[in-house]
Each structure stands twice: as C-alpha cells, then as structure tokens.
C-alpha cells in the first residue's frame, strides 16, 4: 500500500508542520485515545455521518485517524479513504491493520498536522474529524486547512467534546500528576479552573463553531449533540446498556441534547461565486 497513491490527489508542495504536543506527556492526554476496536458506538457515529453524505465513490480524509478504524469503515462503504495523524506509531499500526484485513479502498496513511495538510486545494469531498479538533494546536487554523482541501460544496463532519457534558473524558492534571478517567463536573467549572485541570484538551460551547469558521469559506449547516455508545456498560450488562441508550438517544431529540457527550457539527464549503453582469443590467 502506497502512502501517496496515484488514485488520490497528489500532496501539495507546502511543508507539513510537525505541531507535536509536549514531549513526555502521556498519549492519552496529548493525543486522546483512538478507536482501537469497532463497536456499537463507532457504528452509530458512522451511520450519523451517512445521514449527511453518501460515502460511495467519495474522496474522504479522516483527519486524526489514529489506528485507522474509521478509514477502513469508510472504505467498506465504497469511499476512497485516506488518513492522517501526527502519531507515527499509530499510522504504522493502521497500515498493518489494512494489510491484515485486505481492506480495499484504503488509499494510504500520512503523517501530517491539521494546521498544514499535504494535499492540493479541493482534494476531498468529505473531511472527518472524530474527537480530534480539541487536540490540535490551533483549531481555527485547522478548519481553514479543512476548507482549503475540500472541494467547493464539500462537507466537513466533526465530533468534538461538549462543555456541558457532566464528565471530562480526557482526564485531568492534579498536583502535577496526570489522572486518566471520566472526571465529574470539571467541564462545568469556570474557564480559569478548567484550563488548569485540563490544559491538554479543549471542550466547546454551543456558539463556538460560528466563531471558529468566521472569515472562512466554511458554513455551519447543521449542529447537534450525541451521547456515548455505552459499549463498556454493554460488556457488563446488555439490558442496562440498552436502557441507558434508549433514554439518551431520546434525549438527543429534545433540550436534553445539550448535555450530550459530543457536538456533531456539519460544515460545508460554500464559496461565493462572483456576481454575473448581464448586458444592460445593474
């Protein structure tokens, strides 16, 4: 499998930035935990993506792909799928998984930071960021790059942490020590306190997305919230997991959605064409 196959858009000549998080910080903190296995929660997120765009014959970039589980899933749906990440060890494992499963449609994996993607303008129909934008060094610059590599009319779908979710899922720093786990009520603290406990991952408020895309060619075309897949609970008790899912997925359709785990934001590149001047017109 080639890293830059001829069937995908050629990388641009711009230099890819290596915006790496602090050296020595745990991977769970600085990069988040990727999807290592494909379970109900991942399948549900994929189904939500397919509500907005068909993956068949689409050129899809999974920005921050981890070990490539979503890249392979996109390819199984008929997409020409490619993944980028800054963690080279994860990219190596992603390639191995593709080779082991002989997944067709996977076009390769590249090391690249979101702020400087090595692709030509308009290279993709769809860019997906699944719990990634909170880890990049510059989220606004990353979205500008997403706009650049999307074709006009192309779609970006992202999942990102919700500031109103009752648990901080990225762990915290407490007295100089990193504590991993779901820590309650941290996201509800004032910014100055939350940022001291969670300097390694952002959480977003409802109005942040319009601010982040202001001045770019991206437009917010839909914005909702999703609750977790509860796969760990299902491993212990399927009836309990199903009961919790029924309630939470019902809540996604009403005001309680605002307390969901993640924002689901759909962006579209909507370049404005210059006005047409007709003879004798104004």
Secondary structure, DSSP 8 states (H G I E B T S, - for coil): --TT-TTS----SS--------TTS-HHHHT-----S--HHHHHHHHHHHHH---TT-EEEEET-TTSHHHHHHHHTT-EEEEEES-HHHHHHHHHHHHHHT-TTEEEEEE--TTS--S-TT-EEEEEEES-TTTSS-HHHHHHHHHHHEEEEEEEEEEEEBTTSSEETT-EEETTEEE-S-EETGGGS-HHHHHHH-TT---B-TTHHHHHHTTSSEEEEEEEEE----HHHHHH-HHHHHHHHHHHHHHTTSGGGGGSSEEEEEEEE---------TT--
